[in-house]
Amino acid sequence: MARVIQLYDRMIVMLAVLASITVGAVFVLIVVDVSMRTGGLRPPIFSSAVSEYSLLYVTMLAAPWLVRERGHVRIDSFITFLPIPAKRFIERILMLVCIALSLMAAWLSAEFAIEFWRKGDIDIRSIEIPRSLLFVPLVLGFTLCAVEFLRLLVIGETLTAPGDSEPSPFEGEI
C-alpha cells in the first residue's frame, strides 16, 4: 500500500510539473507567434488553437496539486472568526461538498467524453482533434481533486495551508 501511495504522490507532482512545462511551452509559442507577426512573417497556424487547448489541460493537470498544497481558491473571512471546533466542522462539511462536486463534474465530463467519442465528433479549429479529448483532462483532474479533498478529510487536515493563519510581516503596514 505504501508503494501505491508513493506512486500516487509522484503522479500528482508529475502532473503539476507537466502543467508547468506546458505553460512555458505556450509562452514560447506566443512569443514566437507575436514576433513573427511583428516581423511581417506568417506565424504557425496552430498557435492559437494549441494555446487555447493548453489552458484547459494546464488547469486540470495542476488542480490536484493545488488542492494538496491548499493553493485552491477559498474564502476564509467567515470561518476565521469562528471558534476552532466550529471552524473544523464547517471545513469538514466544505470538504464533503468539494468531494461531491468534483465527482459530479468528473462524471458529467466522462459522459460527454464517451458521447463525443461514440459520435466521432471532431473539434475543428486551425487543427482538428477529437472533441472527446477536451473532456479527458476534466475527468482526470476532477477525479484527482476529489481524491485529494478526501485525503485531507481522512488525515484530519484543514483547508488552509499551514501558516496561513499567521499574519504576514507586511500586515498593518502602509
C-alpha positions in Angstrom: 0.0 0.0 0.0 2.9 2.4 0.8 4.2 1.8 -2.7 0.8 2.8 -4.3 0.7 5.9 -2.2 4.2 6.8 -3.2 3.4 6.3 -6.9 0.2 8.4 -6.5 2.1 11.2 -4.8 4.7 11.2 -7.6 1.9 11.2 -10.2 0.3 14.3 -8.6 3.7 16.1 -8.7 4.5 14.9 -12.2 1.1 16.3 -13.5 1.9 19.7 -11.9 5.4 19.6 -13.5 3.8 18.7 -16.8 1.4 21.7 -16.4 4.3 24.0 -15.6 6.3 22.8 -18.7 3.2 23.3 -20.8 2.8 26.9 -19.6 6.4 27.6 -20.5 5.9 26.0 -24.0 2.8 28.1 -24.6 4.7 31.2 -23.5 7.4 30.4 -26.1 4.8 29.7 -28.7 3.0 33.0 -28.1 6.3 34.9 -28.2 7.3 33.3 -31.5 3.8 34.0 -32.9 3.8 37.6 -31.9 7.5 38.1 -33.0 6.7 36.6 -36.4 3.7 38.8 -36.9 5.6 41.8 -35.9 8.4 40.9 -38.3 5.9 40.5 -41.1 6.2 36.8 -41.3 3.3 34.3 -41.2 3.2 32.6 -37.8 2.2 28.9 -37.4 -1.5 28.4 -38.0 -1.9 26.1 -35.0 -0.6 28.5 -32.3 -3.9 30.0 -31.2 -5.7 26.6 -31.0 -2.8 24.9 -29.1 -2.7 27.9 -26.7 -6.5 27.5 -26.1 -6.4 23.8 -25.6 -3.4 24.0 -23.3 -5.2 26.3 -20.9 -7.7 23.5 -20.3 -5.0 20.9 -19.9 -2.8 23.0 -17.6 -5.7 23.9 -15.3 -6.8 20.3 -14.8 -3.3 18.8 -14.6 -2.3 21.3 -11.9 -5.6 21.3 -9.9 -5.0 18.2 -7.8 -1.6 19.5 -6.7 -3.1 22.9 -5.8 -5.6 21.1 -3.6 -2.8 19.2 -1.9 -0.9 22.4 -1.3 -4.0 24.2 -0.3 -3.4 26.7 -3.1 -7.0 26.5 -4.3 -9.4 29.4 -4.0 -11.1 29.6 -0.7 -13.0 32.1 1.4 -11.5 32.4 4.9 -13.2 35.7 6.0 -16.2 34.0 7.6 -14.6 31.0 9.3 -11.6 32.9 10.5 -13.6 34.4 13.3 -15.3 31.2 14.4 -14.2 29.1 17.4 -11.9 26.2 16.5 -14.5 23.4 16.8 -17.0 25.3 14.6 -14.3 26.1 12.1 -13.2 22.4 11.9 -16.9 21.3 11.5 -17.5 23.8 8.7 -14.2 22.8 7.0 -15.2 19.1 7.1 -18.6 19.9 5.5 -16.9 22.0 2.8 -14.5 19.1 2.0 -17.5 16.8 1.6 -19.2 19.3 -0.7 -15.9 19.7 -2.7 -15.6 15.9 -3.0 -19.3 15.6 -4.2 -18.9 18.5 -6.7 -15.6 17.2 -8.0 -17.0 13.7 -8.5 -20.1 15.1 -10.2 -18.0 17.2 -12.6 -15.8 14.2 -13.3 -18.9 12.0 -14.0 -20.5 14.6 -16.3 -17.2 15.1 -18.1 -16.8 11.4 -18.6 -20.4 11.2 -20.0 -19.6 13.9 -22.5 -16.2 12.3 -23.5 -17.9 9.0 -24.1 -20.8 10.6 -26.0 -18.4 12.6 -28.3 -16.1 9.5 -28.8 -19.1 7.4 -29.8 -20.3 10.0 -32.3 -16.8 10.6 -33.6 -17.1 14.4 -33.1 -14.2 16.4 -34.1 -13.3 19.9 -32.8 -12.3 21.9 -35.8 -10.2 25.0 -35.4 -6.8 25.5 -37.0 -6.2 21.9 -36.1 -8.6 19.0 -35.7 -8.8 16.9 -32.6 -11.4 14.5 -31.4 -13.8 16.5 -29.2 -13.7 13.8 -26.6 -10.1 14.7 -25.8 -11.3 18.1 -24.5 -13.1 16.2 -21.6 -10.4 13.7 -20.7 -8.4 16.3 -18.6 -11.6 17.3 -16.8 -12.3 13.6 -15.9 -8.7 13.1 -14.6 -8.4 16.5 -12.9 -11.8 16.5 -11.1 -11.4 12.8 -10.0 -7.9 13.5 -8.6 -9.2 16.7 -6.9 -11.9 14.6 -5.2 -9.2 12.1 -4.0 -7.1 15.0 -2.7 -10.0 16.5 -0.8 -10.8 13.0 0.6 -7.2 12.6 1.6 -7.3 16.0 3.5 -10.5 14.8 5.2 -9.2 11.4 6.2 -5.9 12.6 7.6 -7.6 15.4 9.5 -6.0 18.4 7.7 -7.6 21.8 7.3 -8.4 23.6 4.1 -6.0 26.3 5.0 -2.3 25.7 4.4 0.0 25.6 7.5 1.0 29.1 8.4 -1.9 30.8 6.5 -3.4 32.0 9.8 -0.2 33.7 10.9 -0.1 37.4 9.9 2.4 38.3 7.2 5.3 40.5 8.0 3.7 43.3 6.0 0.2 43.2 7.5 -0.8 46.5 9.1 1.9 48.5 7.3 1.0 51.2 4.9 
